[in-house]
Amino acid sequence: MTATALRAAAQSDHDILEQLNRDYIASVQRSDVQRFEQILGDDFHCSNPDGSLVDRAAFLQQTAKPVTIANLTAEDVLIRMIGDDVAIIHARTAFTKWDGSAGGGRYTDVWARQNGRWLAVSAHVTRL
């Protein structure tokens, strides 16, 4: 087993999901389609703040566009394990809008262990 595999094995699911949540938020802020391609399940769907429901391909297309917010952070993160292979992450977001005013919202992401890896399979995003 490689050193990387040993470190990964030593991490708890909670620790792994915390890091994946940080990666998800950072990927939104940086329009990082490459990272999303790694952490989204093939069957991923997202409910957007405008009420639209997009599949993985459409989510990656919208993610590729430059964001109009800055300083995106996740706060009050709650990770709930549902059995051994499903987790739900709830959190509040804070960010700066394009006009400099404060913005925020909430999100709920569902993660599933697939082929030994945690992948996001669903997201629901609201903005205030």
MDTraj code that builds the backbone (N, CA, C; nanometers):
import mdtraj as md
import numpy as np

residues = "MET THR ALA THR ALA LEU ARG ALA ALA ALA GLN SER ASP HIS ASP ILE LEU GLU GLN LEU ASN ARG ASP TYR ILE ALA SER VAL GLN ARG SER ASP VAL GLN ARG PHE GLU GLN ILE LEU GLY ASP ASP PHE HIS CYS SER ASN PRO ASP GLY SER LEU VAL ASP ARG ALA ALA PHE LEU GLN GLN THR ALA LYS PRO VAL THR ILE ALA ASN LEU THR ALA GLU ASP VAL LEU ILE ARG MET ILE GLY ASP ASP VAL ALA ILE ILE HIS ALA ARG THR ALA PHE THR LYS TRP ASP GLY SER ALA GLY GLY GLY ARG TYR THR ASP VAL TRP ALA ARG GLN ASN GLY ARG TRP LEU ALA VAL SER ALA HIS VAL THR ARG LEU".split()
xyz = np.array([
    [0.0854, -0.1181, 0.0000],
    [0.0000, 0.0000, 0.0000],
    [0.0899, 0.1243, 0.0000],
    [0.0584, 0.2214, -0.0846],
    [0.1387, 0.3423, -0.0935],
    [0.1149, 0.4317, 0.0281],
    [0.2052, 0.5278, 0.0471],
    [0.1908, 0.6209, 0.1591],
    [0.0609, 0.6997, 0.1474],
    [0.0237, 0.7367, 0.0259],
    [-0.1014, 0.8100, 0.0056],
    [-0.2209, 0.7232, 0.0439],
    [-0.2178, 0.5971, 0.0050],
    [-0.3275, 0.5068, 0.0383],
    [-0.3360, 0.4847, 0.1888],
    [-0.2220, 0.4748, 0.2555],
    [-0.2216, 0.4588, 0.4012],
    [-0.2823, 0.5809, 0.4699],
    [-0.2455, 0.6998, 0.4216],
    [-0.3022, 0.8221, 0.4804],
    [-0.4527, 0.8267, 0.4574],
    [-0.4962, 0.7906, 0.3374],
    [-0.6391, 0.7916, 0.3057],
    [-0.7132, 0.6916, 0.3932],
    [-0.6545, 0.5754, 0.4140],
    [-0.7193, 0.4736, 0.4970],
    [-0.7308, 0.5199, 0.6411],
    [-0.6340, 0.5989, 0.6850],
    [-0.6345, 0.6465, 0.8231],
    [-0.7371, 0.7576, 0.8448],
    [-0.7793, 0.8237, 0.7390],
    [-0.8777, 0.9303, 0.7514],
    [-1.0161, 0.8714, 0.7757],
    [-1.0912, 0.9370, 0.8592],
    [-1.2293, 0.8949, 0.8797],
    [-1.3154, 0.9452, 0.7633],
    [-1.4303, 0.8827, 0.7441],
    [-1.5227, 0.9315, 0.6420],
    [-1.5576, 1.0776, 0.6661],
    [-1.5761, 1.1154, 0.7916],
    [-1.6084, 1.2542, 0.8244],
    [-1.4978, 1.3476, 0.7769],
    [-1.3717, 1.3109, 0.8020],
    [-1.2586, 1.3930, 0.7584],
    [-1.2548, 1.4050, 0.6060],
    [-1.2770, 1.2933, 0.5389],
    [-1.2767, 1.2931, 0.3926],
    [-1.3874, 1.3838, 0.3397],
    [-1.5063, 1.3728, 0.3975],
    [-1.6194, 1.4553, 0.3535],
    [-1.5973, 1.6025, 0.3845],
    [-1.5338, 1.6343, 0.4963],
    [-1.4992, 1.7742, 0.5258],
    [-1.4096, 1.8305, 0.4166],
    [-1.3083, 1.7538, 0.3764],
    [-1.2174, 1.8004, 0.2716],
    [-1.2892, 1.8114, 0.1377],
    [-1.3720, 1.7148, 0.1048],
    [-1.4467, 1.7221, -0.0199],
    [-1.5407, 1.8425, -0.0217],
    [-1.6005, 1.8740, 0.0918],
    [-1.6867, 1.9914, 0.1007],
    [-1.6052, 2.1189, 0.0753],
    [-1.4859, 2.1264, 0.1346],
    [-1.3982, 2.2424, 0.1099],
    [-1.3601, 2.2498, -0.0379],
    [-1.3287, 2.1342, -0.0971],
    [-1.2948, 2.1312, -0.2397],
    [-1.4117, 2.1778, -0.3253],
    [-1.5325, 2.1345, -0.2904],
    [-1.6523, 2.1712, -0.3659],
    [-1.6702, 2.3235, -0.3647],
    [-1.6633, 2.3824, -0.2464],
    [-1.6803, 2.5279, -0.2333],
    [-1.5701, 2.6025, -0.3090],
    [-1.4463, 2.5573, -0.2932],
    [-1.3344, 2.6213, -0.3643],
    [-1.3511, 2.6069, -0.5155],
    [-1.4035, 2.4935, -0.5602],
    [-1.4232, 2.4719, -0.7029],
    [-1.5311, 2.5626, -0.7594],
    [-1.6345, 2.5912, -0.6804],
    [-1.7362, 2.6882, -0.7225],
    [-1.6697, 2.8249, -0.7396],
    [-1.5929, 2.8668, -0.6409],
    [-1.5308, 2.9991, -0.6436],
    [-1.4328, 3.0141, -0.7598],
    [-1.3603, 2.9078, -0.7928],
    [-1.2562, 2.9146, -0.8962],
    [-1.3039, 2.8654, -1.0332],
    [-1.4304, 2.8272, -1.0454],
    [-1.4828, 2.7693, -1.1702],
    [-1.3975, 2.6493, -1.2122],
    [-1.3663, 2.5636, -1.1158],
    [-1.2738, 2.4521, -1.1357],
    [-1.3482, 2.3273, -1.1854],
    [-1.3739, 2.3245, -1.3150],
    [-1.4458, 2.2136, -1.3761],
    [-1.3673, 2.0833, -1.3597],
    [-1.2361, 2.0899, -1.3700],
    [-1.1541, 1.9694, -1.3584],
    [-1.1749, 1.9006, -1.2229],
    [-1.1769, 1.9778, -1.1142],
    [-1.1977, 1.9158, -0.9828],
    [-1.3394, 1.8598, -0.9719],
    [-1.4376, 1.9331, -1.0244],
    [-1.5745, 1.8812, -1.0218],
    [-1.5864, 1.7509, -1.1000],
    [-1.5158, 1.7386, -1.2110],
    [-1.5198, 1.6138, -1.2868],
    [-1.4721, 1.4965, -1.2013],
    [-1.3853, 1.5232, -1.1047],
    [-1.3320, 1.4188, -1.0178],
    [-1.4261, 1.3831, -0.9029],
    [-1.5052, 1.4790, -0.8554],
    [-1.5821, 1.4557, -0.7325],
    [-1.7330, 1.4433, -0.7532],
    [-1.7803, 1.4576, -0.8766],
    [-1.9236, 1.4422, -0.9038],
    [-1.9516, 1.3026, -0.9581],
    [-2.0558, 1.2406, -0.9057],
    [-2.1004, 1.1129, -0.9593],
    [-2.1579, 1.1310, -1.0985],
    [-2.1587, 1.0231, -1.1747],
    [-2.2127, 1.0288, -1.3114],
    [-2.3593, 1.0697, -1.3134],
    [-2.4328, 1.0369, -1.2068],
    [-2.5759, 1.0664, -1.1993],
    [-2.6065, 1.1944, -1.1208],
    [-2.5071, 1.2804, -1.1027],
    [-2.5233, 1.4044, -1.0262],
    [-2.6299, 1.4949, -1.0871],
    [-2.7106, 1.5563, -0.9994],
    [-2.8074, 1.6596, -1.0379],
    [-2.8014, 1.7715, -0.9352],
    [-2.8295, 1.8939, -0.9805],
    [-2.8271, 2.0100, -0.8915],
    [-2.9527, 2.0940, -0.9121],
    [-3.0172, 2.1280, -0.7996],
    [-3.1262, 2.2262, -0.8006],
    [-3.0627, 2.3621, -0.7776],
    [-3.0718, 2.4492, -0.8779],
    [-3.0104, 2.5816, -0.8715],
    [-3.0987, 2.6813, -0.7973],
    [-3.0398, 2.7934, -0.7559],
    [-3.1185, 2.8960, -0.6855],
    [-3.2366, 2.9497, -0.7666],
    [-3.2277, 2.9438, -0.9011],
    [-3.3377, 2.9932, -0.9842],
    [-3.4491, 2.8903, -1.0018],
    [-3.4329, 2.7725, -0.9399],
    [-3.5345, 2.6690, -0.9475],
    [-3.5110, 2.5663, -1.0557],
    [-3.4103, 2.5863, -1.1393],
    [-3.3825, 2.4897, -1.2448],
    [-3.3119, 2.3666, -1.1872],
    [-3.3318, 2.2537, -1.2536],
    [-3.2656, 2.1294, -1.2176],
    [-3.1734, 2.0938, -1.3331],
    [-3.0434, 2.0784, -1.3033],
    [-2.9463, 2.0483, -1.4085],
    [-2.8758, 1.9167, -1.3791],
    [-2.8410, 1.8464, -1.4866],
    [-2.7650, 1.7231, -1.4707],
    [-2.6151, 1.7566, -1.4636],
    [-2.5349, 1.6544, -1.4557],
    [-2.3906, 1.6711, -1.4397],
    [-2.3303, 1.7560, -1.5523],
    [-2.3636, 1.7232, -1.6763],
    [-2.3076, 1.7952, -1.7913],
    [-2.3442, 1.9439, -1.7870],
    [-2.4696, 1.9744, -1.7593],
    [-2.5128, 2.1149, -1.7528],
    [-2.4483, 2.1859, -1.6338],
    [-2.4322, 2.1155, -1.5216],
    [-2.3662, 2.1747, -1.4055],
    [-2.2212, 2.2097, -1.4394],
    [-2.1521, 2.1213, -1.5085],
    [-2.0131, 2.1496, -1.5460],
    [-2.0061, 2.2678, -1.6424],
    [-2.1033, 2.2787, -1.7332],
    [-2.1071, 2.3930, -1.8256],
    [-2.1273, 2.5237, -1.7492],
    [-2.2215, 2.5238, -1.6531],
    [-2.2455, 2.6480, -1.5791],
    [-2.1282, 2.6799, -1.4878],
    [-2.0600, 2.5774, -1.4380],
    [-1.9445, 2.5984, -1.3513],
    [-1.8285, 2.6593, -1.4283],
    [-1.8161, 2.6293, -1.5552],
    [-1.7056, 2.6797, -1.6367],
    [-1.7128, 2.8314, -1.6568],
    [-1.8293, 2.8890, -1.6416],
    [-1.8455, 3.0333, -1.6596],
    [-1.7850, 3.1061, -1.5394],
    [-1.7236, 3.2226, -1.5627],
    [-1.6674, 3.2987, -1.4495],
    [-1.7769, 3.3347, -1.3483],
    [-1.7432, 3.3227, -1.2210],
    [-1.8404, 3.3532, -1.1163],
    [-1.8503, 3.5037, -1.0950],
    [-1.9647, 3.5464, -1.0437],
    [-1.9879, 3.6887, -1.0173],
    [-1.9865, 3.7172, -0.8679],
    [-1.9330, 3.6226, -0.7903],
    [-1.9217, 3.6415, -0.6459],
    [-1.7764, 3.6217, -0.6054],
    [-1.7431, 3.6716, -0.4872],
    [-1.6070, 3.6566, -0.4332],
    [-1.6164, 3.6150, -0.2870],
    [-1.5067, 3.5661, -0.2358],
    [-1.4946, 3.5339, -0.0929],
    [-1.5977, 3.4320, -0.0453],
    [-1.6283, 3.3335, -0.1292],
    [-1.7271, 3.2319, -0.0941],
    [-1.6750, 3.1445, 0.0203],
    [-1.7536, 3.1340, 0.1254],
    [-1.7186, 3.0479, 0.2386],
    [-1.8402, 2.9653, 0.2788],
    [-1.8114, 2.8504, 0.3375],
    [-1.9154, 2.7653, 0.3947],
    [-1.9081, 2.7781, 0.5458],
    [-2.0226, 2.7971, 0.6080],
    [-2.0288, 2.8161, 0.7533],
    [-2.1330, 2.7203, 0.8105],
    [-2.1196, 2.6934, 0.9391],
    [-2.2152, 2.6060, 1.0081],
    [-2.2354, 2.4748, 0.9328],
    [-2.1253, 2.4132, 0.8932],
    [-2.1299, 2.2889, 0.8163],
    [-2.1724, 2.1733, 0.9076],
    [-2.2732, 2.0998, 0.8633],
    [-2.3223, 1.9826, 0.9352],
    [-2.3130, 1.8633, 0.8418],
    [-2.2333, 1.7640, 0.8802],
    [-2.2184, 1.6423, 0.8014],
    [-2.2917, 1.5303, 0.8732],
    [-2.3894, 1.4707, 0.8037],
    [-2.4682, 1.3613, 0.8627],
    [-2.4443, 1.2341, 0.7824],
    [-2.4045, 1.1305, 0.8511],
    [-2.3857, 1.0000, 0.7879],
    [-2.5185, 0.9250, 0.7922],
    [-2.5575, 0.8687, 0.6792],
    [-2.6778, 0.7872, 0.6685],
    [-2.6279, 0.6468, 0.6301],
    [-2.6114, 0.5622, 0.7303],
    [-2.5503, 0.4322, 0.7052],
    [-2.4026, 0.4487, 0.6746],
    [-2.3479, 0.3530, 0.5999],
    [-2.2047, 0.3545, 0.5694],
    [-2.1711, 0.4214, 0.4367],
    [-2.2697, 0.4379, 0.3487],
    [-2.2372, 0.4795, 0.2127],
    [-2.3080, 0.6045, 0.1638],
    [-2.3782, 0.6762, 0.2524],
    [-2.4460, 0.8003, 0.2139],
    [-2.4197, 0.9054, 0.3213],
    [-2.3950, 1.0272, 0.2767],
    [-2.3773, 1.1397, 0.3689],
    [-2.4509, 1.2603, 0.3122],
    [-2.5041, 1.3407, 0.4024],
    [-2.5713, 1.4647, 0.3649],
    [-2.4961, 1.5783, 0.4328],
    [-2.4613, 1.6797, 0.3547],
    [-2.3918, 1.7963, 0.4090],
    [-2.4834, 1.9169, 0.3940],
    [-2.5110, 1.9817, 0.5068],
    [-2.5876, 2.1056, 0.5100],
    [-2.4914, 2.2178, 0.5499],
    [-2.5068, 2.3349, 0.4923],
    [-2.4233, 2.4476, 0.5331],
    [-2.4863, 2.5788, 0.4878],
    [-2.4369, 2.6834, 0.5490],
    [-2.4738, 2.8196, 0.5120],
    [-2.3568, 2.8770, 0.4339],
    [-2.3846, 2.9603, 0.3353],
    [-2.2772, 3.0255, 0.2597],
    [-2.2791, 3.1752, 0.2847],
    [-2.1617, 3.2325, 0.2714],
    [-2.1455, 3.3776, 0.2742],
    [-2.0535, 3.4128, 0.1574],
    [-2.0817, 3.5251, 0.0927],
    [-1.9990, 3.5680, -0.0198],
    [-2.0202, 3.7175, -0.0431],
    [-1.9361, 3.7730, -0.1283],
    [-1.9485, 3.9123, -0.1691],
    [-2.0033, 3.9145, -0.3112],
    [-2.1121, 3.9893, -0.3312],
    [-2.1726, 4.0011, -0.4640],
    [-2.0872, 4.0914, -0.5516],
    [-2.1160, 4.0914, -0.6813],
    [-2.0398, 4.1702, -0.7779],
    [-2.0403, 4.3193, -0.7455],
    [-2.1472, 4.3667, -0.6763],
    [-2.1569, 4.5095, -0.6434],
    [-2.0939, 4.5427, -0.5087],
    [-2.0324, 4.4430, -0.4446],
    [-1.9657, 4.4651, -0.3166],
    [-2.0521, 4.4384, -0.1950],
    [-2.1798, 4.4142, -0.2152],
    [-2.2683, 4.3864, -0.1021],
    [-2.2537, 4.2409, -0.0573],
    [-2.2978, 4.2154, 0.0647],
    [-2.2889, 4.0801, 0.1206],
    [-2.4028, 3.9942, 0.0676],
    [-2.3719, 3.8694, 0.0440],
    [-2.4723, 3.7735, 0.0014],
    [-2.4593, 3.6460, 0.0824],
    [-2.5573, 3.5612, 0.0706],
    [-2.5523, 3.4356, 0.1434],
    [-2.6591, 3.3414, 0.0940],
    [-2.6569, 3.2243, 0.1487],
    [-2.7547, 3.1239, 0.1123],
    [-2.7331, 2.9976, 0.1930],
    [-2.7901, 2.8901, 0.1444],
    [-2.7725, 2.7589, 0.2066],
    [-2.7567, 2.6560, 0.0961],
    [-2.6968, 2.5438, 0.1320],
    [-2.6912, 2.4320, 0.0390],
    [-2.7023, 2.3010, 0.1146],
    [-2.7490, 2.2014, 0.0419],
    [-2.7534, 2.0644, 0.0900],
    [-2.6956, 1.9780, -0.0209],
    [-2.5895, 1.9048, 0.0111],
    [-2.5268, 1.8148, -0.0844],
    [-2.5412, 1.6717, -0.0340],
    [-2.5682, 1.5813, -0.1244],
    [-2.5752, 1.4393, -0.0913],
    [-2.4550, 1.3717, -0.1557],
    [-2.3834, 1.2943, -0.0737],
    [-2.2645, 1.2216, -0.1172],
    [-2.2905, 1.0728, -0.1020],
    [-2.2412, 0.9941, -0.1959],
    [-2.2553, 0.8485, -0.1897],
    [-2.1188, 0.7841, -0.2145],
    [-2.0923, 0.6801, -0.1390],
    [-1.9690, 0.6049, -0.1625],
    [-1.9953, 0.5119, -0.2807],
    [-1.9204, 0.5335, -0.3883],
    [-1.9341, 0.4538, -0.5091],
    [-1.7975, 0.3999, -0.5480],
    [-1.7872, 0.2683, -0.5591],
    [-1.6594, 0.2048, -0.5927],
    [-1.5478, 0.2501, -0.4986],
    [-1.5824, 0.2649, -0.3696],
    [-1.4837, 0.2992, -0.2685],
    [-1.4504, 0.4463, -0.2564],
    [-1.5162, 0.5324, -0.3354],
    [-1.4890, 0.6774, -0.3319],
    [-1.6163, 0.7536, -0.3003],
    [-1.6013, 0.8612, -0.2242],
    [-1.7138, 0.9507, -0.1983],
    [-1.7319, 1.0426, -0.3181],
    [-1.8542, 1.0451, -0.3732],
    [-1.8872, 1.1307, -0.4864],
    [-2.0160, 1.2065, -0.4571],
    [-2.0213, 1.3312, -0.4995],
    [-2.1441, 1.4096, -0.4857],
    [-2.2440, 1.3592, -0.5889],
    [-2.3661, 1.3301, -0.5427],
    [-2.4698, 1.2815, -0.6338],
    [-2.5871, 1.3779, -0.6452],
    [-2.5941, 1.4761, -0.5529],
    [-2.7055, 1.5703, -0.5553],
    [-2.6657, 1.6969, -0.4813],
    [-2.7172, 1.8101, -0.5306],
    [-2.6963, 1.9379, -0.4619],
    [-2.8235, 2.0205, -0.4738],
    [-2.8506, 2.0974, -0.3706],
    [-2.9626, 2.1912, -0.3712],
    [-2.9095, 2.3231, -0.3140],
    [-2.9207, 2.4298, -0.3912],
    [-2.8595, 2.5576, -0.3546],
    [-2.9664, 2.6666, -0.3475],
    [-2.9632, 2.7461, -0.2414],
    [-3.0500, 2.8637, -0.2312],
    [-2.9625, 2.9857, -0.2089],
    [-3.0105, 3.0990, -0.2517],
    [-2.9404, 3.2254, -0.2277],
    [-3.0408, 3.3244, -0.1717],
    [-2.9946, 3.4052, -0.0791],
    [-3.0821, 3.5058, -0.0179],
    [-3.0667, 3.6385, -0.0883],
])
top = md.Topology()
chain = top.add_chain()
for i, resn in enumerate(residues, 1):
    res = top.add_residue(resn, chain, resSeq=i)
    for name in ("N", "CA", "C"):
        top.add_atom(name, md.element.get_by_symbol(name[0]), res)
traj = md.Trajectory(xyz[None], top)
